[in-house]
Amino acid sequence: MSAVLTNPPAPPAQESPGLWTLAWRRLRQDTVGMVSLAVVAFFLLMMLASFTGLIAKDWAKERGVSYANPSFLAGAENLEAKAMAAKQASKTPPVDLSDIDPLAPRYKEWEERAAKIAVTEVKRSETLPFGGDKWGRDVILKTIKGSEVSIFVGLSGALLAVMIGTFLGAMAGYWGGKVNDVLEWFYNVFTSIPYILLILAFAAVAQASGKFGKGILSIVLILSLTGWTGIYRLIRAEYIKHSNREYVKAAQAIGASNLSRMFHHILPNVSHVALVQLSQYTVGFIKAEVILSFLGFGVPVDQVSWGTMLAEAQNELVIGKWWQLFAAGASMAVLVTAFSLLTDSLRDALDPKLK
């Protein structure tokens, strides 16, 4: 009997992992990158919890005496709190109005009763876990609430700036010609002015016009409208490089429109550049918000951010109250450092040369 020859079954086709899958694998192998990602995620969760009222809801409550010492400095003397208490105790005695007002004898009784109620309701502590500010508010809760504004401004401003820069860079790099010339002139105008002066000029104009004034929306618009130039330059260069590649010409041959080629075919291949720039912009915009709030162009007085805390702390340092400066400065330093390290890790993980 002749043996029947049969072809062995073909092995199942294996789909090659995509760019983002490979990038995540490389990022997981980066210890510094994963630790930085955990720190950034912690700050983002803290911001969301503060925004929803889960934590730091009553941050403005006066829990302690003025400039309450931190718990680890419980034995230190608080001259400012003593001076304020002495000022409250040395009030001018009331004038005797019993001859002209029959209710005058009851006034003192009512004042004493109100004072007892106030003492019962408001029991201010001499110390707080990490100290208090001028009004006796907890510095830790204030720092958590301040992260809500600072981080939101950094993220939303960076996202808007990346969107503007990516769109303009795609237009200039893909179309070229007169479109590129106009956008390049616009880009050169913005980059010819020092960045910090450009921010302050936009802030002064917005405040003088009265349309936006002070507020989170004003800061986001100022930062995004002045910070799109860096991502524009990079995206423009990437589009010039990708516009003449084979996959774009193949898309043109099958009838894909210009918009489809720009944003459906080319954009996914340059999105890693935008993602890295988004991380970098977030770091820069958080620091810019602090500078604007410190100089008085930031959030209004009824809100708190790390910048307003640093502005308050400059007067507190004169009398030796350093804890508000340390809380806001350390929080910003940790977040900015983590974001910067995460940016470096993302750049290495998303580098197409490592595919």
C-alpha positions in Angstrom: 0.0 0.0 0.0 1.3 3.3 -0.9 1.6 5.9 1.9 -0.8 8.8 1.5 1.1 12.0 1.7 -0.7 14.9 3.4 0.5 18.4 3.8 0.9 19.4 7.5 -1.5 22.1 8.7 -0.2 25.7 8.3 0.6 27.3 11.6 -1.8 30.0 12.7 -0.9 33.5 11.5 0.5 35.6 14.3 -0.4 39.3 14.3 2.6 41.5 15.0 2.2 43.8 18.0 1.5 47.4 17.2 3.4 50.6 18.2 1.4 51.2 21.4 1.7 47.5 22.6 5.5 47.6 22.1 5.7 51.0 23.8 3.8 49.7 26.8 6.1 46.7 27.0 9.2 48.8 27.0 7.7 51.2 29.5 6.9 48.4 32.0 10.5 47.4 31.9 11.6 50.9 32.9 11.5 51.1 36.7 12.0 54.9 36.8 9.2 55.4 34.2 6.7 53.2 36.1 7.5 54.9 39.5 7.0 58.2 37.8 3.7 57.0 36.3 2.5 55.9 39.7 3.4 59.3 41.2 1.6 61.2 38.4 -1.4 58.9 38.8 -1.5 59.6 42.5 -1.6 63.3 42.0 -4.3 63.0 39.3 -6.5 60.9 41.6 -5.9 63.4 44.4 -7.0 66.2 42.1 -10.2 64.4 41.1 -11.0 63.5 44.7 -10.6 67.2 45.7 -12.8 68.3 42.7 -15.6 65.8 43.6 -15.4 66.8 47.3 -14.2 63.5 48.6 -11.2 65.1 50.3 -10.3 68.7 51.3 -13.9 69.7 51.1 -13.7 72.0 54.1 -10.2 73.3 53.4 -11.2 76.9 54.1 -12.3 76.1 57.7 -10.3 77.8 60.4 -9.1 74.8 62.4 -6.3 76.3 64.3 -4.9 79.6 65.7 -3.2 82.0 63.4 0.0 80.4 62.0 -0.6 77.2 64.0 2.6 75.3 64.5 3.1 71.9 62.9 2.7 68.9 65.3 6.4 68.3 65.4 6.9 71.9 66.6 4.2 71.7 69.3 6.5 73.2 71.9 7.5 76.2 69.8 6.2 79.6 70.8 3.6 81.2 68.5 4.0 85.0 69.1 1.6 85.9 66.3 -1.3 83.9 67.8 -0.7 85.4 71.3 -0.6 88.9 69.8 -3.9 88.3 68.1 -5.5 86.8 71.2 -4.3 89.8 73.3 -5.7 92.2 70.7 -9.1 90.4 71.0 -9.0 90.6 74.8 -8.1 94.3 75.1 -11.2 95.7 73.5 -12.6 99.0 74.7 -15.2 98.5 77.5 -18.8 99.2 76.5 -20.3 102.6 77.4 -23.0 102.6 80.0 -26.3 103.3 78.2 -28.7 102.3 81.0 -29.9 105.9 81.5 -31.1 106.3 77.9 -31.7 102.7 76.7 -33.8 100.4 78.9 -32.3 97.3 77.2 -28.7 98.3 77.8 -28.3 95.9 80.9 -29.2 93.0 78.6 -26.6 93.8 76.0 -23.7 92.5 78.2 -25.6 89.3 78.9 -26.2 88.7 75.3 -22.6 89.4 74.4 -21.4 87.0 77.0 -23.8 84.3 75.8 -22.7 84.8 72.2 -19.1 84.6 73.2 -19.7 81.3 75.0 -21.5 79.9 72.0 -18.6 81.0 69.7 -16.1 79.3 72.0 -18.1 76.1 72.1 -18.6 76.0 68.3 -15.0 77.1 67.3 -12.3 75.3 69.2 -9.1 76.3 67.5 -6.1 74.1 67.9 -2.6 75.3 68.9 -1.1 72.9 66.4 -2.0 71.3 63.1 -0.5 68.2 61.4 1.7 70.4 59.1 0.9 73.8 60.4 -1.6 76.5 59.5 -1.7 79.7 57.6 -2.5 83.2 58.7 -6.2 82.4 59.2 -5.6 79.0 60.8 -6.4 76.9 57.8 -4.8 73.5 57.5 -1.8 73.7 55.1 -2.1 70.1 54.0 -5.8 70.5 53.0 -5.0 73.8 51.4 -2.2 72.1 49.3 -4.5 69.4 48.2 -7.1 71.9 47.1 -4.5 74.0 45.4 -3.4 70.9 43.3 -6.9 71.0 41.8 -6.3 74.3 40.0 -2.6 73.9 39.2 -2.9 70.4 37.7 -6.1 71.1 35.8 -4.5 74.2 34.3 -1.4 72.3 33.3 -3.2 69.4 31.7 -6.0 71.3 29.9 -3.7 74.1 28.7 -1.2 71.5 27.4 -3.9 69.5 25.7 -5.3 72.6 23.9 -1.8 73.8 23.0 -0.9 70.4 21.5 -4.2 70.4 19.5 -3.4 73.8 18.1 0.2 73.1 17.3 -0.6 69.7 15.8 -3.3 71.1 13.5 -1.2 74.0 12.3 1.9 71.8 11.9 0.0 69.3 9.9 -1.4 72.0 7.6 2.1 73.5 7.0 3.9 70.2 6.5 1.3 68.6 4.3 0.3 71.5 2.0 3.6 73.4 1.9 3.7 76.4 -0.5 1.8 79.5 0.6 0.1 77.8 3.5 3.5 76.9 4.9 4.9 80.5 4.3 2.0 82.1 6.2 2.2 79.7 9.1 6.0 80.0 9.3 5.7 83.8 9.4 3.1 83.4 12.2 5.4 81.0 14.0 8.4 83.3 13.7 6.4 86.3 15.2 5.6 84.2 18.3 9.1 82.8 18.8 10.8 86.2 18.3 9.3 87.4 21.7 10.7 85.9 24.9 8.2 83.3 26.2 7.7 84.7 29.7 7.2 88.3 28.3 4.7 86.9 25.9 2.7 85.2 28.6 2.7 88.4 30.8 1.6 90.5 27.8 -1.3 88.2 27.0 -2.3 88.1 30.7 -2.2 91.9 31.0 -4.3 92.3 27.9 -6.8 89.7 29.1 -7.1 91.4 32.5 -7.4 94.9 31.0 -10.0 93.9 28.5 -12.3 92.6 31.2 -13.6 89.8 28.9 -11.8 87.1 30.8 -10.1 88.8 33.7 -8.7 86.5 36.3 -9.7 82.9 36.4 -8.9 79.3 35.3 -10.3 79.8 31.8 -8.1 82.9 31.3 -5.0 81.1 32.3 -5.7 78.1 30.1 -6.3 80.3 27.1 -3.2 82.4 27.8 -0.9 79.3 28.1 -2.3 77.4 25.1 -2.3 80.4 22.8 1.3 81.2 23.6 2.7 77.7 23.9 1.8 75.9 20.7 5.0 76.8 18.8 7.1 73.9 20.0 4.8 71.2 18.9 4.0 73.0 15.7 7.7 72.8 14.6 8.0 69.1 15.4 4.7 68.1 13.8 5.5 70.2 10.7 8.8 68.4 10.2 7.2 65.0 10.7 4.5 65.7 8.1 7.1 66.9 5.6 8.9 63.6 6.1 5.8 61.3 5.9 3.9 63.1 3.1 6.1 61.4 0.4 6.2 57.9 1.9 4.8 54.9 0.1 1.8 54.3 2.4 0.6 57.9 1.8 1.0 57.6 -2.0 -0.9 54.3 -1.8 -3.7 56.0 0.0 -3.8 58.6 -2.6 -3.9 56.0 -5.4 -7.0 54.3 -3.9 -8.8 57.7 -3.7 -8.3 58.8 -0.1 -9.0 62.5 0.4 -6.4 65.0 1.6 -8.0 65.2 5.1 -8.1 61.4 5.3 -4.4 61.2 4.4 -3.5 64.0 6.9 -5.4 62.8 9.9 -6.3 59.1 9.3 -3.0 57.9 7.7 -0.2 60.2 8.8 -1.3 61.4 12.2 -1.3 58.0 13.9 2.3 57.6 12.8 3.4 60.9 14.4 1.1 60.7 17.5 4.0 59.6 19.7 5.6 63.0 19.1 2.4 64.8 20.3 2.1 62.6 23.3 5.7 63.3 24.5 5.1 67.0 23.9 1.8 66.8 25.9 3.8 65.6 28.9 6.5 68.3 28.5 3.9 71.0 28.1 2.1 69.9 31.3 5.2 70.4 33.3 5.9 73.8 31.8 2.3 75.0 32.2 2.1 74.0 35.8 5.2 76.1 36.5 3.8 78.9 34.4 0.5 78.9 36.4 2.5 79.2 39.6 4.4 82.2 38.2 1.2 83.9 37.0 -0.6 83.4 40.3 2.5 84.6 42.2 2.6 87.8 40.1 -1.1 88.4 40.5 -2.3 87.4 37.0 -3.6 84.0 38.0 -6.6 82.7 39.9 -8.9 85.1 41.8 -8.6 85.6 45.5 -11.5 83.3 46.4 -9.6 80.3 44.9 -6.4 78.7 45.9 -3.5 77.2 43.9 0.1 76.4 44.5 1.0 79.8 43.0 -1.3 81.7 45.5 0.2 79.7 48.3 3.7 80.6 47.3 2.6 84.3 47.0 1.3 84.2 50.6 4.4 82.3 51.8 6.8 85.1 50.8 5.5 87.3 53.7 5.3 84.4 56.1 9.0 83.6 55.7 9.9 87.0 57.2 8.3 85.9 60.5 9.8 82.3 60.3 6.6 80.5 59.1 8.0 78.2 56.4 5.6 75.3 56.3 3.2 76.7 53.6 6.1 77.4 51.3 7.5 73.9 51.9 4.1 72.2 51.3 3.3 74.0 48.1 6.9 73.9 46.8 7.5 70.3 47.6 4.3 69.2 46.0 5.0 71.1 42.8 8.6 69.8 42.8 7.6 66.1 43.2 4.9 66.3 40.5 7.1 68.2 38.0 10.0 65.8 38.6 7.8 62.8 38.1 6.3 64.3 34.9 9.8 65.1 33.6 11.0 61.6 34.2 7.9 60.1 32.7 8.4 62.2 29.6 11.9 60.8 29.2 10.6 57.3 29.6 7.8 57.9 27.1 10.2 59.2 24.6 12.3 56.1 24.8 9.3 53.8 24.8 7.7 55.5 21.8 10.8 55.9 19.7 10.0 54.1 16.4 13.7 53.2 15.9 13.3 50.7 18.8 10.5 48.8 17.0 
